[in-house]
Amino acid sequence: MSQSHISSHDYRADLINKLISRTYTQKTRGNLPNSDDLKKEQEIREHTLSNDAKKSTLDLRVRICYWVMALVTVYLLFVGYIIHNIEELSDAVLIALLTTTTINVLGLPLMIILSLFPKGKE
């Protein structure tokens, strides 16, 4: 995680805790905590955790996407270099090289798409 992501998360968490604390203090001065207030606090914390987990998952998926795009690009450049600079490749080697290139170019982005858009609920 980047420092700005951690700072914004800490800021958000501190802000929510201050809001909960202020609301709790205002409503319960001299009284016992209200069960409705405690439930609201718990719901806010659960939603915050859920949103943070979803953001972390999305950030990871984006990083994987860029990594795979770079990998496919480097692989295509490598294959292009081999095909253009090595003249005595046999037919079997060329077929194997082009087959694996096609599978990588189609398969890796497909895996990313299936990961970014799952069929079930997250």
Secondary structure, 3 states (H helix, E strand, C coil): CCHHHHHHHHHHHHHHHHHHHHHHHHHCCCCCCCHHHHHHHHHHHHHHHHHHHHHHHHHHHHHHHHHHHHHHHHHHHHHHHHHHHCCCCCHHHHHHHHHHHHHHHHHHHHHHHHHHCCCCCC
